């Protein structure tokens, strides 16, 4: 594959290692002797799969036959950070924490041209 696809390693709901590409989640199906890893979509009805070699996506196959399953990674990270700050700083009102974090997110996304 000539195009670099952004992905993140995360965990499934049961705690197993999973790969997130956009709003789709893949679980490890098989590790081959040649060093490739085959991952399949976590939705059982879906036939989408990914093949990785040396931490690079080599092939993407199939069509996702479901709605978006999870938040995009950068938004999920912002929600996680919001929860962390809100539980540590109980005196600061939630709207103020939200405004502070969204300003950081807007500046960061402008920097990345998202």
C-alpha positions as CSV (number, residue, x, y, z in Angstrom):
1,X,0.0,0.0,0.0
2,X,1.5,3.3,-1.0
3,X,-0.6,5.5,1.3
4,X,0.2,5.8,5.0
5,X,-3.0,5.3,7.0
6,X,-3.2,6.7,10.5
7,X,-4.0,4.1,13.1
8,X,-3.7,3.7,16.9
9,X,-3.3,0.6,19.1
10,X,-5.9,0.5,21.8
11,X,-8.0,-2.1,23.6
12,X,-11.3,-3.8,22.9
13,X,-14.1,-3.7,25.4
14,X,-12.8,-7.0,26.8
15,X,-9.3,-5.7,27.2
16,X,-7.7,-7.4,24.2
17,X,-5.3,-5.5,21.9
18,X,-7.1,-3.8,19.1
19,X,-6.3,-1.5,16.2
20,X,-8.3,1.6,15.5
21,X,-8.5,3.1,12.1
22,X,-10.9,6.1,11.9
23,X,-14.1,4.9,13.7
24,X,-13.5,1.2,13.1
25,X,-11.9,-1.3,15.4
26,X,-10.0,-4.4,14.4
27,X,-8.9,-7.4,16.6
28,X,-6.0,-9.7,15.9
29,X,-7.1,-12.8,14.2
30,X,-3.8,-14.5,13.3
31,X,0.0,-13.9,13.5
32,X,1.6,-15.6,10.6
33,X,5.1,-17.2,10.4
34,X,6.3,-14.6,7.9
35,X,5.7,-11.8,10.4
36,X,2.4,-10.5,9.1
37,X,-0.5,-9.9,11.3
38,X,-4.1,-10.3,10.1
39,X,-6.8,-8.3,11.9
40,X,-10.5,-8.4,11.3
41,X,-13.3,-6.0,12.2
42,X,-14.7,-6.5,15.7
43,X,-18.3,-6.6,14.2
44,X,-19.0,-10.2,13.5
45,X,-21.2,-9.4,10.5
46,X,-18.5,-7.3,8.8
47,X,-15.9,-8.8,6.4
48,X,-13.4,-5.9,6.5
49,X,-9.8,-6.9,7.4
50,X,-6.3,-5.4,7.6
51,X,-2.9,-7.0,7.1
52,X,0.1,-5.5,8.8
53,X,3.8,-6.1,8.5
54,X,6.5,-4.4,10.6
55,X,3.9,-1.9,12.1
56,X,2.8,-0.8,8.6
57,X,-0.6,-1.5,7.0
58,X,0.0,-3.5,3.8
59,X,-3.5,-4.4,2.8
60,X,-7.1,-3.4,3.6
61,X,-9.9,-5.6,2.3
62,X,-13.6,-5.8,2.5
63,X,-16.4,-3.3,3.2
64,X,-17.7,-2.3,6.6
65,X,-21.3,-3.4,6.9
66,X,-22.3,-1.4,9.9
67,X,-22.6,2.2,11.3
68,X,-19.7,4.0,12.9
69,X,-18.8,2.1,16.0
70,X,-16.5,4.4,18.1
71,X,-15.4,8.0,18.3
72,X,-12.5,9.0,16.2
73,X,-9.2,8.7,18.1
74,X,-8.5,12.4,18.7
75,X,-12.0,13.1,20.0
76,X,-11.8,10.0,22.3
77,X,-8.5,11.3,23.7
78,X,-10.1,14.7,24.4
79,X,-13.1,13.1,26.2
80,X,-10.7,11.0,28.3
81,X,-8.7,14.1,29.2
82,X,-11.9,16.0,30.1
83,X,-12.9,13.2,32.5
84,X,-9.4,13.1,34.1
85,X,-9.4,16.9,34.7
86,X,-13.0,16.9,35.9
87,X,-12.4,14.2,38.5
88,X,-9.1,15.8,39.8
89,X,-10.3,19.4,40.0
90,X,-13.7,19.3,41.6
91,X,-13.8,23.1,42.3
92,X,-13.6,24.2,38.7
93,X,-17.0,24.3,36.9
94,X,-17.3,21.8,34.0
95,X,-18.1,24.4,31.4
96,X,-14.8,26.1,32.2
97,X,-12.9,22.9,31.9
98,X,-14.6,22.2,28.6
99,X,-13.8,25.6,27.2
100,X,-10.1,25.3,28.2
101,X,-9.8,21.8,26.6
102,X,-11.6,22.8,23.4
103,X,-9.3,25.8,23.0
104,X,-6.3,23.4,23.2
105,X,-8.0,21.1,20.7
106,X,-8.8,23.9,18.2
107,X,-5.2,25.1,18.4
108,X,-3.9,21.6,18.0
109,X,-6.2,20.8,15.0
110,X,-5.3,24.1,13.3
111,X,-1.6,23.1,13.7
112,X,-2.3,19.7,12.1
113,X,-4.6,21.1,9.4
114,X,-7.4,18.8,10.5
